[in-house]
Amino acid sequence: MYKFLVLVIAIFITSQLCSQEILQWLTDLNGIDSISDVNKKRHKLKEISEVLLEELGTTEMSDLSSKTKNLLYASSKNGEVSCIAFGALTYTGLFELKWIVKEKETSGQSVWQFHEEITSKNLKSISDLSLDLLYNESKHLYQLRIKSSNGQFEDIVINDLITKCYFETLHKQERDADKDSINTILSKRLNLLWSDAVNYENDLAYLKRMKTIFSKNNKVKICTYNVEKNDFKHDFYGAVISKMDGQVFVYPLKDQTEKIKSPERASLSDKKWFGAIYLDVVEVKDKNKTIYTLLGYKGHDEFIKTRVLDALVIQNNRLRFGVPIFKVDRLTRHRMIYKYSAGANMMLKYDSKMKMIVLDNLEPAESFYRGVHRFYGPDFSYNGFKFQGGYWEFEKDIDLRNPKGARP
């Protein structure tokens, strides 16, 4: 009898504590707009998100959303994916939106937490927003649309929530074999997005672990991402997507870095690619062909970071990487590769005003380290490449000062 009473009391106390926790997050959420201190408000949003993540281990999203109008809810028709969202105005014109996805696709039952910062002068509270979650049965894609009820901003469209979740799943894996297995599935889903002509102009910015860039003429779209393996090894993936006469062509990229012996002199293809994450593309013309100059980052190991300048040409539905257009000291290279200390940062960008690719000059910390790239870093002088006569001509010691004396 005594043990039974103790058990009943323990259950009662536990239920009361749980009720208090539930009441607390509800109280916090319903009062979020009244908090004037921005840092406190952002911290409270984070706390609420963590509590909701824990609640979703045993509670359905629909049950949580039924408790307050400050929690938006949407679910796919097949019941496989659901989403809740909440948020608040933080800084002037900046609305912080937290949203959580619960899905059964990636590993049976997973819950993922995301956030967006929406720029809008008129968006004041979560009641100004709504969620739509649409399921495309033929392509097996789940589209989330975050809409403004009063047209305060352009709708945020996430063409496939599951692709976004797979990126997060991939990032959490520890074993290389598991990363490869998940990336195989991810690549197939990405191909569905890449091959969709209707959504060609979508920059896929919601896939924050993948970089998407467009050429100035809008005929080429390049998506790249990396998978970091054990021992600082990087495998790169992605695709070049081109659009001609309304038709989309997808060229998946196969990283073959380890098989390329002399990359600065190699002409390559999508099947044999010197992998990198491309951060920018500069479009230039040479006679009858368009050359897409690519500014990329090739990851780092424990000691060395690597940046790369490459060039891409698409002719007769074939890709060619490594066009011999980089001219340095009378030598012409197919691509430029820069290696420097993992503890340093290197500027490599296109300056539209100067119409040049500008970059830090790299030198060793001491002269006796010359050739040992782990000791290289910027020396506060700058070089550049200017396109003329069909080549990117190297120019040393350029002056980057503008009239205001600010670094670009």
Secondary structure as UniProt FT lines:
FT   HELIX           2..30
FT   HELIX           32..34
FT   HELIX           38..55
FT   TURN            56..58
FT   HELIX           61..65
FT   TURN            66..67
FT   TURN            69..70
FT   STRAND          72..75
FT   TURN            77..78
FT   STRAND          81..89
FT   TURN            92..93
FT   STRAND          94..103
FT   STRAND          110..119
FT   HELIX           126..128
FT   STRAND          129..136
FT   TURN            137..140
FT   STRAND          141..148
FT   TURN            149..150
FT   STRAND          156..158
FT   HELIX           161..172
FT   HELIX           176..194
FT   TURN            198..201
FT   TURN            205..206
FT   TURN            208..209
FT   STRAND          211..214
FT   TURN            216..217
FT   STRAND          220..228
FT   HELIX           230..232
FT   STRAND          234..244
FT   TURN            245..246
FT   STRAND          247..252
FT   HELIX           257..259
FT   HELIX           263..265
FT   STRAND          277..286
FT   TURN            287..288
FT   STRAND          289..300
FT   STRAND          304..315
FT   TURN            316..317
FT   STRAND          318..321
FT   STRAND          326..328
FT   TURN            329..330
FT   STRAND          331..333
FT   STRAND          336..341
FT   TURN            342..343
FT   STRAND          348..351
FT   TURN            352..355
FT   STRAND          356..364
FT   HELIX           367..369
FT   TURN            370..371
FT   HELIX           373..375
FT   STRAND          376..388
FT   TURN            389..390
FT   STRAND          391..395
FT   TURN            403..404
//
